[in-house]
């Protein structure tokens, strides 16, 4: 089995842009370099706690309202988060990004979250696909499995089941590989 570091080329090939973590109580998120460059439009913000509005500053204006509403909901309730939206790069190009992650209370009860951004531009045709029409498409069984696995992973973390979390990590890596193979 490969380590995450060994899998980095495959993750990049699958469109991984970067990762995020968030502290809901503090109202701050931390992006890695790839996420900061594309989503915030400023690589210099990598590793620094920043507000959501800054972290997602490059979000396409037509997607901001519904995206931020979804994020606010999951920040209140916790759980798995998945949203595909557009960002506008510094050069004016429009890219599609899938944001997937999960939010759950930590041991003190404070809501925390972890996730990743995946560039999905290559899977879209040139015509705009609205958020409403995306909701009408039948759910992908592999995406559904990923969502349930993320929920299970979070629940095991909340319960302190470290050994069982290793199993869900392995399953998540396998699901990620299967998703990546679809586009190769």
Buried (B, 14 or more C-beta within 10 A) or exposed (E): EEEEEEBEEBBEEBBBBBBBBBBBEEEBBBBBBBBBBBBBBBBEBBEBBBEBEBBBBBBBEEBBEBBBEBBEEBBEEBBBBBBBBBBBEEEEEEBBBBBBBBBBBEEEEEBBBBBBBBBBEEEBEEEEEEBEEEEEEEEEEEBEBBBEBBBBBBBBBEEEEEEBBEBBBEBBBEBBBEBBEEEE
